[in-house]
Amino acid sequence: MPIDGELNDDLILFNKNITAAQNLAINAAKIALNNFEWRYVTMVFHNSSILLGLTAFMQIYRKSVIVGKGTFLHGKESSADRISQFVIFGSDLVDIMCTLDWMRKREFDNTGKFIVICNNCDERKAMDIFWNHKILNVVFINDSSGTSSIIGFTYSIYDNQKCEISPPEPLLDSCIHNSCMGVYPLKLRNLHKCQIIVSTFEQVPFMSLKTGTPIGADGDLLLLIAEALNATLKVMTPHRGAGWGQLDKDGNWLGSLADVYHDLANFSMTSAAITLTRFKAFHLSTDYHSINMAWVTHPAIPLPGWQKLLRPFQMKARISLAVTFVLIILVAVFVKSNLWAKLSKRINTSARPQTCVLFYSWTICMGMPATSLPSKPTFLTMFLLWMFYCFMIRTFYQTSLIHAMKDNLNYPEFENLQDILNSGYPFGGVPALKDFYIDDPEVYNNWKSINSTEINDMMVSLSRGMKYVLAMNKVTAQSFILKHYGDIHIVPQMIVTSPTVLYFKKFSPMVQSLNLILDRLVEGGFTEKLYKNHASTHARKKTDSTAPMNFEQYMGCYVVLAAGWIVSILVFICEVYCYKFSV
């Protein structure tokens, strides 16, 4: 409810002889009381020539204020970006413009609420000054001809198809001499087909510009925003550099964010992750989705064919089998020793077996028929147990071997950042993502920076086996797998999950109206639907389970066969040589 405007009686220093400056201040205080938020601090600028007007304002507006005289030294501790309500007392337009220039240099929030008091100033020139400083929410209080004709003015932006600011619009007389609310409406809600410029670049599946019209998750959303603003959309690609945008070695912005920073575009829409550097340098919209940044590397390396022969056995089974065959070798050595010859005389058996124990045990293990059996019941029992043991092992092994030979078995893949570091692979990505590892010297100091234009070529090289780990957008990598049928490995551990926002220049007047549109689109489910249509996170390469078996899958069998032939030939040569030597 508006506060009563009859506040003049509260003045202590003044009675009926109120000067023009005091009257201007009184009316400014009425507007401030009804339209400023009392929980926020108000900054008041003045000069010594209008001290009485300032005193009148302070006696009526009894809320938290910071009073500054002229362009005082503003330190970082004052937190200029937290102040969003301003009252400026100016003696003339030159004085006001100097104050606004100083505020812009000190990065005060030009999107806040302003009350500017000037005695006998040209309101049309004043509105041009406000627009040049991107101050939209302003009430200009002017006394053009004495104390009896105080008028308040504001202006509209893009109120017609000429795409210019409107002439000064007088406030209602009740807002000046009494009280009213709502003198700071949300502006830039209808651009009347005026142009907005958006900086972006080709980034499938978020943005595609091949047809001249933005297509993709961000592209379709951008068209909805332009329609909601009733604006003519113009899309531009980065004029300097490429990609999302980062600082070069000289501290200058490159890429899409450079277009915003240098006032070439109204905002940037690139689905860029929020980093500390970007957060400090730009104004962010409300978030409308999220993105995952991940590590990407080459596909898993297949196991050699010979290793597949051991695949049916786990490590414990391999160790137990190895111990079993070692025992057989020890037995074969034992029966050839003198100790066995002495022992065999005591148990009344032959000193030496008729066949080679080691060779005969191996033939039974391979499933070949037994040509002879031991005559002693004890040895026969041991023989039958060995035969049964080999039969069971061979059956289980052959059952699992066919699947092991056909399956595409690979070396272990990277699961997290520690696996990447242990591998010794070089790694990197766009320079902005390096900021996420500023507290990890091992990653930060060894980061290899690449340009965003190189990402697609890098993914192609990775799919062909390049030993490198690339930091990039996870959805873009999944889109590459789906579209190009490339096979790259996405490390499960994410780098970061970042909100998706629009990037504006600091204190851009378009932020508030764009936030309102984005909030409605998010609440209506439009953004979720667009990302589901264009940037689905379930893209995977389809494998053909009915593919025929190839030669490589049985390479291990041929390796064993060739090794057996080589060993056989070597043994044959040794036997022939030993026979000639003995003769």
ZAMARGU-4260 file (C-alpha; in steps of 0.2 Angstrom, whole numbers, plus 5000, padded with zeros to 4 digits):
<rodrens>
0) 5000/5000/5000 | 5007/5017/4995 | 5014/5028/5009 | 5005/5044/5012 | 5013/5058/5002
5) 5010/5072/5015 | 5028/5070/5023 | 5033/5088/5022 | 5026/5090/5040 | 5040/5079/5046
10) 5053/5091/5041 | 5062/5099/5056 | 5072/5112/5047 | 5059/5119/5035 | 5042/5126/5036
15) 5033/5135/5022 | 5048/5142/5014 | 5054/5127/5005 | 5066/5130/4991 | 5066/5121/4974
20) 5080/5110/4979 | 5072/5104/4995 | 5055/5101/4985 | 5064/5090/4972 | 5072/5080/4986
25) 5055/5078/4995 | 5047/5071/4980 | 5062/5060/4977 | 5060/5053/4994 | 5042/5049/4991
30) 5046/5039/4976 | 5060/5030/4985 | 5049/5025/5000 | 5036/5017/4989 | 5047/5009/4976
35) 5064/5005/4984 | 5066/4989/4993 | 5070/4994/5011 | 5080/4978/5015 | 5093/4984/5003
40) 5106/4999/5005 | 5103/5014/4995 | 5118/5024/4988 | 5116/5043/4988 | 5127/5054/4977
45) 5128/5073/4979 | 5139/5088/4979 | 5140/5102/4991 | 5130/5115/4981 | 5114/5105/4984
50) 5117/5101/5003 | 5100/5107/5008 | 5091/5095/4996 | 5101/5081/5002 | 5096/5085/5020
55) 5077/5085/5016 | 5079/5068/5007 | 5088/5060/5022 | 5075/5067/5034 | 5061/5059/5025
60) 5069/5043/5018 | 5075/5036/5035 | 5082/5019/5028 | 5099/5012/5026 | 5109/5023/5015
65) 5127/5026/5010 | 5131/5045/5006 | 5145/5049/4994 | 5151/5066/4989 | 5155/5067/4971
70) 5166/5053/4964 | 5173/5047/4980 | 5186/5034/4981 | 5177/5017/4980 | 5186/5002/4986
75) 5183/4984/4984 | 5177/4982/5001 | 5162/4992/4997 | 5155/4978/4986 | 5148/4989/4972
80) 5139/4975/4964 | 5128/4972/4979 | 5120/4990/4979 | 5106/4991/4967 | 5097/5007/4972
85) 5104/5024/4969 | 5099/5042/4971 | 5109/5055/4962 | 5108/5074/4965 | 5116/5084/4951
90) 5117/5102/4948 | 5117/5100/4929 | 5118/5086/4915 | 5137/5088/4915 | 5138/5084/4933
95) 5126/5069/4931 | 5135/5062/4916 | 5152/5063/4926 | 5144/5054/4940 | 5137/5040/4929
100) 5154/5038/4920 | 5162/5036/4936 | 5149/5023/4942 | 5152/5013/4926 | 5171/5013/4928
105) 5169/5007/4946 | 5156/4994/4940 | 5141/4999/4949 | 5125/4990/4944 | 5117/5000/4931
110) 5102/4988/4930 | 5096/4994/4948 | 5084/5007/4952 | 5089/5025/4949 | 5081/5042/4955
115) 5090/5057/4947 | 5087/5074/4953 | 5091/5089/4943 | 5086/5107/4943 | 5081/5115/4926
120) 5088/5101/4915 | 5083/5095/4898 | 5074/5079/4900 | 5077/5073/4882 | 5096/5075/4883
125) 5095/5066/4900 | 5086/5051/4893 | 5100/5050/4880 | 5113/5050/4893 | 5104/5036/4903
130) 5102/5025/4888 | 5120/5027/4883 | 5124/5021/4901 | 5112/5007/4899 | 5101/5013/4913
135) 5083/5008/4911 | 5075/5009/4928 | 5076/5027/4931 | 5065/5042/4937 | 5071/5059/4932
140) 5064/5072/4943 | 5066/5090/4936 | 5060/5107/4940 | 5060/5117/4923 | 5053/5133/4930
145) 5053/5135/4948 | 5046/5126/4963 | 5028/5124/4956 | 5031/5113/4940 | 5041/5098/4946
150) 5039/5084/4934 | 5045/5066/4934 | 5051/5057/4918 | 5056/5040/4912 | 5057/5032/4895
155) 5054/5016/4886 | 5066/5005/4875 | 5061/4999/4858 | 5043/5004/4860 | 5040/5004/4841
160) 5048/4997/4826 | 5060/5011/4824 | 5071/5002/4837 | 5074/5019/4847 | 5071/5025/4864
165) 5055/5034/4867 | 5053/5052/4871 | 5053/5057/4889 | 5037/5050/4897 | 5030/5060/4911
170) 5025/5051/4927 | 5008/5054/4934 | 5006/5069/4944 | 5001/5058/4959 | 5018/5049/4958
175) 5027/5066/4961 | 5016/5076/4973 | 5008/5061/4982 | 5014/5043/4981 | 5012/5028/4969
180) 5020/5012/4966 | 5026/5002/4951 | 5036/5016/4943 | 5049/5003/4938 | 5041/4991/4927
185) 5050/4977/4919 | 5056/4983/4902 | 5063/4974/4886 | 5049/4962/4886 | 5043/4967/4869
190) 5056/4972/4856 | 5044/4975/4842 | 5054/4965/4830 | 5070/4975/4834 | 5086/4965/4832
195) 5095/4955/4845 | 5112/4948/4841 | 5117/4931/4848 | 5135/4924/4847 | 5137/4905/4846
200) 5146/4892/4835 | 5143/4875/4827 | 5142/4862/4841 | 5132/4846/4838 | 5120/4842/4845
205) 5117/4859/4854 | 5119/4871/4839 | 5119/4868/4821 | 5120/4883/4809 | 5122/4874/4792
210) 5104/4879/4786 | 5106/4897/4792 | 5093/4894/4805 | 5099/4888/4823 | 5094/4870/4825
215) 5098/4859/4840 | 5094/4859/4859 | 5101/4877/4861 | 5095/4882/4843 | 5077/4878/4846
220) 5077/4886/4863 | 5085/4902/4855 | 5071/4903/4842 | 5058/4901/4857 | 5067/4916/4866
225) 5067/4927/4851 | 5048/4923/4848 | 5044/4927/4866 | 5054/4944/4865 | 5045/4948/4848
230) 5063/4951/4842 | 5072/4948/4825 | 5086/4936/4828 | 5103/4938/4821 | 5116/4924/4824
235) 5134/4927/4823 | 5150/4916/4825 | 5165/4922/4835 | 5174/4937/4826 | 5190/4933/4835
240) 5195/4916/4840 | 5184/4901/4841 | 5173/4891/4853 | 5166/4896/4869 | 5179/4909/4874
245) 5194/4910/4885 | 5207/4923/4890 | 5223/4923/4879 | 5241/4926/4886 | 5238/4945/4885
250) 5222/4944/4896 | 5210/4947/4881 | 5194/4937/4878 | 5193/4926/4863 | 5179/4916/4856
255) 5160/4919/4858 | 5162/4927/4875 | 5173/4940/4867 | 5158/4946/4856 | 5148/4949/4872
260) 5163/4957/4881 | 5166/4969/4866 | 5147/4973/4864 | 5146/4964/4847 | 5132/4953/4853
265) 5119/4954/4866 | 5122/4937/4874 | 5132/4921/4871 | 5123/4904/4870 | 5136/4890/4869
270) 5132/4878/4883 | 5148/4883/4891 | 5153/4876/4908 | 5154/4889/4922 | 5171/4893/4927
275) 5178/4905/4940 | 5185/4916/4927 | 5169/4917/4917 | 5159/4920/4933 | 5169/4935/4937
280) 5169/4943/4920 | 5151/4940/4914 | 5133/4941/4920 | 5125/4924/4920 | 5106/4920/4917
285) 5096/4908/4927 | 5101/4890/4923 | 5090/4881/4911 | 5098/4864/4910 | 5115/4856/4915
290) 5130/4848/4905 | 5142/4835/4910 | 5161/4837/4906 | 5170/4821/4904 | 5186/4813/4899
295) 5187/4804/4883 | 5200/4792/4876 | 5203/4779/4863 | 5192/4763/4864 | 5198/4748/4874
300) 5213/4739/4867 | 5208/4720/4863 | 5217/4707/4872 | 5230/4696/4861 | 5223/4680/4854
305) 5234/4669/4865 | 5228/4677/4881 | 5210/4671/4877 | 5216/4653/4880 | 5218/4657/4898
310) 5202/4668/4899 | 5191/4653/4906 | 5201/4652/4921 | 5202/4665/4935 | 5219/4669/4943
315) 5216/4656/4957 | 5212/4642/4945 | 5227/4646/4935 | 5238/4645/4950 | 5231/4629/4956
320) 5233/4621/4938 | 5251/4627/4938 | 5254/4619/4955 | 5246/4603/4949 | 5258/4602/4933
325) 5273/4606/4944 | 5269/4591/4955 | 5268/4580/4940 | 5285/4586/4935 | 5292/4583/4952
330) 5285/4565/4952 | 5292/4562/4935 | 5309/4568/4941 | 5307/4558/4957 | 5304/4541/4948
335) 5320/4544/4938 | 5330/4547/4954 | 5341/4534/4964 | 5329/4536/4979 | 5315/4529/4969
340) 5326/4514/4964 | 5330/4510/4982 | 5311/4513/4987 | 5305/4502/4973 | 5315/4487/4979
345) 5307/4488/4996 | 5289/4488/4989 | 5293/4475/4976 | 5290/4485/4960 | 5299/4489/4944
350) 5313/4501/4946 | 5308/4512/4931 | 5291/4514/4923 | 5289/4508/4905 | 5284/4525/4899
355) 5288/4543/4902 | 5277/4549/4917 | 5277/4567/4911 | 5272/4563/4893 | 5259/4550/4898
360) 5251/4562/4911 | 5250/4575/4897 | 5242/4564/4884 | 5229/4559/4897 | 5226/4577/4901
365) 5223/4581/4883 | 5210/4567/4882 | 5220/4554/4872 | 5217/4536/4875 | 5227/4527/4888
370) 5237/4512/4881 | 5242/4504/4897 | 5236/4504/4915 | 5246/4501/4931 | 5245/4483/4938
375) 5247/4488/4956 | 5230/4493/4964 | 5238/4509/4973 | 5245/4515/4956 | 5229/4511/4947
380) 5219/4521/4959 | 5231/4536/4957 | 5230/4534/4938 | 5211/4534/4938 | 5210/4549/4950
385) 5221/4559/4938 | 5211/4554/4923 | 5195/4559/4931 | 5203/4576/4937 | 5209/4579/4919
390) 5192/4575/4912 | 5183/4587/4923 | 5195/4601/4920 | 5195/4598/4901 | 5176/4598/4901
395) 5174/4614/4910 | 5188/4622/4900 | 5181/4617/4883 | 5163/4623/4888 | 5169/4641/4892
400) 5183/4642/4879 | 5171/4644/4864 | 5163/4660/4872 | 5180/4667/4877 | 5187/4665/4860
405) 5172/4673/4852 | 5170/4688/4864 | 5179/4704/4861 | 5189/4704/4877 | 5199/4720/4881
410) 5212/4727/4892 | 5204/4736/4907 | 5198/4754/4903 | 5200/4770/4912 | 5188/4772/4926
415) 5193/4788/4934 | 5206/4802/4934 | 5219/4792/4944 | 5219/4778/4930 | 5222/4792/4917
420) 5237/4799/4927 | 5244/4781/4930 | 5243/4778/4911 | 5256/4791/4907 | 5245/4797/4893
425) 5245/4816/4888 | 5229/4824/4892 | 5220/4841/4890 | 5206/4851/4882 | 5200/4869/4880
430) 5209/4880/4892 | 5194/4885/4902 | 5192/4867/4909 | 5209/4868/4916 | 5202/4880/4929
435) 5193/4865/4937 | 5210/4858/4942 | 5218/4873/4949 | 5220/4864/4966 | 5227/4849/4958
440) 5245/4853/4952 | 5248/4836/4943 | 5234/4840/4931 | 5235/4859/4930 | 5253/4859/4926
445) 5253/4845/4913 | 5237/4851/4904 | 5239/4852/4885 | 5227/4866/4879 | 5218/4863/4862
450) 5206/4874/4852 | 5188/4870/4851 | 5189/4868/4833 | 5201/4854/4835 | 5189/4843/4846
455) 5180/4834/4831 | 5197/4829/4823 | 5204/4824/4840 | 5189/4812/4842 | 5192/4804/4825
460) 5210/4802/4830 | 5205/4794/4847 | 5193/4782/4838 | 5208/4776/4828 | 5218/4772/4843
465) 5227/4789/4847 | 5234/4788/4865 | 5227/4804/4872 | 5214/4809/4885 | 5203/4823/4880
470) 5192/4834/4891 | 5175/4839/4883 | 5157/4839/4884 | 5150/4821/4887 | 5134/4824/4876
475) 5145/4829/4861 | 5155/4813/4863 | 5140/4803/4864 | 5133/4811/4848 | 5149/4807/4839
480) 5147/4789/4843 | 5129/4789/4837 | 5132/4799/4821 | 5149/4793/4815 | 5149/4776/4823
485) 5165/4779/4830 | 5171/4769/4845 | 5178/4780/4859 | 5178/4777/4878 | 5170/4790/4890
490) 5178/4789/4907 | 5164/4786/4920 | 5171/4799/4932 | 5164/4816/4927 | 5175/4832/4927
495) 5161/4843/4933 | 5142/4844/4931 | 5139/4863/4927 | 5122/4872/4925 | 5119/4878/4907
500) 5117/4897/4906 | 5117/4912/4895 | 5132/4924/4896 | 5129/4943/4896 | 5140/4957/4899
505) 5141/4963/4916 | 5125/4972/4922 | 5116/4969/4905 | 5099/4976/4905 | 5092/4961/4896
510) 5096/4949/4910 | 5080/4951/4919 | 5068/4949/4905 | 5078/4934/4898 | 5077/4926/4915
515) 5058/4928/4916 | 5057/4919/4899 | 5069/4905/4904 | 5060/4902/4920 | 5043/4900/4911
520) 5051/4888/4898 | 5059/4878/4911 | 5043/4877/4922 | 5033/4872/4906 | 5045/4858/4902
525) 5051/4865/4885 | 5070/4865/4889 | 5069/4847/4895 | 5059/4841/4880 | 5072/4850/4868
530) 5087/4842/4876 | 5078/4825/4876 | 5075/4827/4857 | 5092/4833/4852 | 5104/4829/4866
535) 5099/4812/4872 | 5112/4805/4884 | 5109/4787/4879 | 5118/4786/4862 | 5128/4771/4861
540) 5136/4761/4846 | 5126/4746/4842 | 5135/4730/4841 | 5130/4715/4830 | 5129/4700/4841
545) 5127/4688/4826 | 5144/4693/4818 | 5154/4678/4811 | 5169/4673/4820 | 5186/4678/4812
550) 5204/4672/4811 | 5210/4684/4825 | 5198/4677/4837 | 5207/4660/4836 | 5225/4667/4834
555) 5230/4660/4851 | 5226/4642/4845 | 5237/4644/4830 | 5251/4651/4841 | 5250/4636/4852
560) 5250/4624/4837 | 5265/4633/4829 | 5274/4633/4846 | 5271/4614/4847 | 5278/4611/4830
565) 5294/4621/4834 | 5297/4612/4850 | 5294/4595/4841 | 5307/4600/4828 | 5319/4605/4841
570) 5317/4589/4851 | 5319/4579/4835 | 5335/4588/4830 | 5342/4585/4848 | 5338/4566/4847
575) 5346/4564/4830 | 5361/4574/4836 | 5362/4564/4852 | 5361/4547/4842 | 5375/4552/4831
580) 5385/4557/4845 | 5382/4541/4855 | 5387/4531/4839
</rodrens>
